[in-house]
């Protein structure tokens, strides 16, 4: 027997000799069966043999632009790499479900809770021809945009981690190539009403339809370019080419700046990660940095404990552990605070992996309920180790700006801890008037994106969630503010015309929640699927051990 047998294969009866790094806080990183050979396999396979031509995300998006539609990837034959798939995730999420290899994979269509609703039944943007809903920009200015900030019951790390999870599980196949002067089937720019003094138009490009949909009566569907499962794909990539470019043996590539590790800083002002939005906000870049460091820390420990493992084995085990930690934070900390009691009533107890559960991302989630830009504050502080504020930055100054990450990453986190999350029922003017140089209004874009994706009305989703549909804006239990009721009645003719995003975002949060009951319902159902339909979910017996203790 090798002297590290228990670490290597879990079969020794005696305890291995104690070592300096072999303390409980170190052992909690270990997989439950680090050398367990999957049933029917003679050895642990750490590399997935390629059986089909693969493309990078950049190559695929270029093809989408050329074809004006998004191709779904063809799932591989899982039996070719069965010993790999039984133990490790593929980079693109295929073969998570061995019965339906494409479920939850990158470059597959979003799923739906309810059938799509387009003006012509299959393709035309909602309200584009029927004109039964108000101008999105008018709704934003008159109803949703406000400088007033109502504090939520938790701190701003909730917003930050929520954005991190969003970039892990969703990436809509869309490119902004339509200007306000452009027309055509992909362009749906939002022209502001004459009373709007700050802008005349907000450019908007429709999401690429999945090839073969949106024509000949086939309902238009949209493509998710990321893996659906919570697997830290924003750190590692959602396809093999990107993943290989980010690796160096068992480690993730880094740039050393000021003696500390950061994601590769190959171009000034940028950080390279598994998702192209790593520097969208300074706090998001901080999380990317922290999880990269975590991977390399775990990999170094595993390397010390298992010197006979090759670099692929160490990388895959480290990746599994990091993904499990992200899942643990999501389900033990994030979801209960985001949706409150709905996390118990909708998700309930975990009963193990269910291959019949649809793992994919719901369109109603990605284009509606999870677009929680209202949690963003106007400004955030930088806080020193004594929790004294020494500087403050505007949210918009932290967009696509990594300066504070390189010099004040701990101060960013402490600042997020000291500021309550903004209740998302209104959006700060930073994201409706000044984002990206004032060219974007996120409230208006969110409304238009929901219409672009064929989301049904707010009342339809209330019915789906077993909530009583509203028949009058004066009788709306979740919205008690009379001024809000009056304004929305001036914008929408009837409650049945109300956009899902608008109705859901206006709902007052239930106790212990940040969102109202309709959004909580959809968010809860999504995360239930991501838990129960993921074969590699960290609580699934035999996947990981002691990760829950990291909370």
Buried (B, 14 or more C-beta within 10 A) or exposed (E): EEEBBBBBBBEBEEEBEEEEEBEEEBBBBBBEBBBBBBEEEEEBBBEBEEEEEBBBBEEBBEBBBEEEBBBBBEBBEBEBBBBBBBBBBBBBBBBBBBEBBBBBBBBBBBBBBBEBBBBEEBBBBBBBEEEBBBBBBBBBBBBBBBEEBEEBBBBBBBBBBBBBBBBBBBBBBBEEEBEBEEEEEBBBBBEBEEEBEEBEBBBBBBBBBBBEBBEEEEBBBBBBBBBBBBBBBBBBBBBBBBBEEBBEEBBBBBBEEEEEBBBBBEEEEBBBBBBBBBBBBBBBBBBBBEBBBBBBBBBBBBBBBBEEBEBBBBBBBBBBBBBBBBBBBBBEBBBBBBBBBBBEEBBEEEEEBBBEBBBBBBBBBBBBBBBBBBBBBBBBBBBBEEEEBEEEBEBBBBBBBBEBBBEBBEBBBBBBEBBBBBBBBBBBBBBBBBBEEEEBBBBBBBBBBBBBBBBBBBBBBBEBBEBEEBEEBEEBEBBEEEEBBEBBBEBBEBBBBBBBBBBBBBBBBBEBBBBBBBBBBBBBBBBBBBBBBBBBBBBBEEBBBBBBEBE
